[in-house]
């Protein structure tokens, strides 16, 4: 998302249907590549007893922030600056915040292995 933010809007701004289609298709590929790992990440974030609630909450908050606030912010940025490059910068900023957050999530694979070793067979 960070790498595609500026090319995406530059292609949309051409108003060329083939270029706009290419921009959206590339964005869809990038988004698709994130959804598979996202489900596994959410499952790993929460212990089994609250996993369903935790993942549901994470998806809901993500939908509110990404699906509700972002389009409004994009409209305000475009209107106030007169260019979609401000929306690209907003996407880059959000992408970097997301990347930092994901990198800060602790790896739990070793904890799972330890719990399995401790369980009686």
Secondary structure, DSSP 8 states (H G I E B T S, - for coil): -TTTHHHHHHHHHT--HHHHHHHHHHHHHHHHHHHHHHHHHHHHHS-GGGHHHHHHHHHHHHIIIIIIIHHHHHHHHHHHHSSTHHHHHHHHHHHHHHHHHHHHS---HHHHHHHHHHS--
